[in-house]
Amino acid sequence: MTLHAPIDFRSDTVTQPDEAMRLAMSAAEVADDVIDRDPTMRLLEERAADLLGVDATLWVPSGSMGNLIALTAHLRRGDRFLAPRSAHVLDHELGTAAWLAGGLPHALDWAGPGRPDPDDVRAEAGADGPYYTLRTTLLCLENTHNSAGGTVTPPDEHALLVAAAKDSGLRVHLDGARLWNAAVALGVPPAALTVGVDTVQVCLSKGLGAPVGSLVGGTTTFVEEARRLRKMLGGGVRQGGVLAAAGLVGLDRIDDLAADHANARAFAKGLADLGWVVAEPQTNVVLAAVPDLEVTLTALRHLGVLAGPMAGRVRFVTHRDVDADDVAEALHRIGSVS
Ligand SMILES: *Cc1c(COP(=O)(O)O)cnc(C)c1O
């Protein structure tokens, strides 16, 4: 039993739609999106395309479906794809990149946190060979990189990776579940981080606070194909405007992510002051190394501080439903037993 209301740092996915978002959802203009498009969905998809610097986007129920649709569009069965070690598409999508998209995954070591070395991309892409040569056709990037601790790939590093992929004849998919966080942390528009990619996926249901939804974007031709694939996967929704309205409110709140980042820095500093071994957060994720993960997570839970496991460390994620006072209170609770 916990003595206090728990403070929930397990993920930015725990964010609840607030009053303003619920009002926008209830007022949304809607139509059947599967038959001939829903007007609020259309608005969201067009606005997101502008923000991301792509021709078009498609709303999808989850980031995993967005990634799966992109990989399915890019890969033929047996094609190999490259992704940084511990990428979401490798480790957190239940093998769908292989099972459904037909891809053969290959993990690349990190040169910087969460990002591969452009020379490794070139080396692993290989060259054209005889007919029995394994085909490598796609590079998947992840910005921010989740399991590296919400780390950011800046535009210059991104450009080098895209150039390496393109020179080697690879397409590029960007898993930008938290691309908004990367853009805010770097002080650049989101479109500055999608330059050169063929497709991109972004989440509305994490730091932006929507209850559901992601977008997958690229060329108009890709989005036409993506719409078919979404229908095949059972992801076509009818009066989706109710959900898109939440996404539109979320897009108005991108700048608010700076507060989550400040809270993460304050929390990491407070933990370090208490003697914890923590990485300096670049966005809204704080990773702490502890001797025994399960023991620590249980002890935290008893204090009313909820966290989760990530890559063998404790992961705390800040988000719009924990404020600076909650961070201070969490540090107070942890400090009371340190
Ligand atoms: C959360 C996340 C996803 C998938 O989003 P879901 O909506 O949970 O399916 C994909 N990639 C990364 C990096 C994520 O953090």
The ligand as an SDF file (V2000), in Angstrom:
LIG
                    3D

 15 15  0  0  0  0  0  0  0  0999 V2000
    6.0870    4.3190  -28.5170 C   0  0  0  0  0  0  0  0  0  0  0  0
    6.9980    4.1030  -29.6480 C   0  0  0  0  0  0  0  0  0  0  0  0
    6.5480    3.5150  -30.8370 C   0  0  0  0  0  0  0  0  0  0  0  0
    5.1930    2.8610  -31.0180 C   0  0  0  0  0  0  0  0  0  0  0  0
    4.1040    3.5200  -30.5770 O   0  0  0  0  0  0  0  0  0  0  0  0
    2.7740    2.7320  -30.1050 P   0  0  0  0  0  0  0  0  0  0  0  0
    1.7610    3.7750  -30.3340 O   0  0  0  0  0  0  0  0  0  0  0  0
    3.0070    2.4040  -28.6610 O   0  0  0  0  0  0  0  0  0  0  0  0
    2.5970    1.5380  -30.9490 O   0  0  0  0  0  0  0  0  0  0  0  0
    7.4360    3.3990  -31.8930 C   0  0  0  0  0  0  0  0  0  0  0  0
    8.6920    3.8290  -31.7760 N   0  0  0  0  0  0  0  0  0  0  0  0
    9.1700    4.3960  -30.6540 C   0  0  0  0  0  0  0  0  0  0  0  0
   10.5770    4.8730  -30.6120 C   0  0  0  0  0  0  0  0  0  0  0  0
    8.3410    4.5340  -29.5390 C   0  0  0  0  0  0  0  0  0  0  0  0
    8.8280    5.0840  -28.4380 O   0  0  0  0  0  0  0  0  0  0  0  0
  1  2  1  0
  2  3  1  0
  2 14  2  0
  3  4  1  0
  3 10  2  0
  4  5  1  0
  5  6  1  0
  6  7  2  0
  6  8  1  0
  6  9  1  0
 10 11  1  0
 11 12  2  0
 12 13  1  0
 12 14  1  0
 14 15  1  0
M  END
$$$$
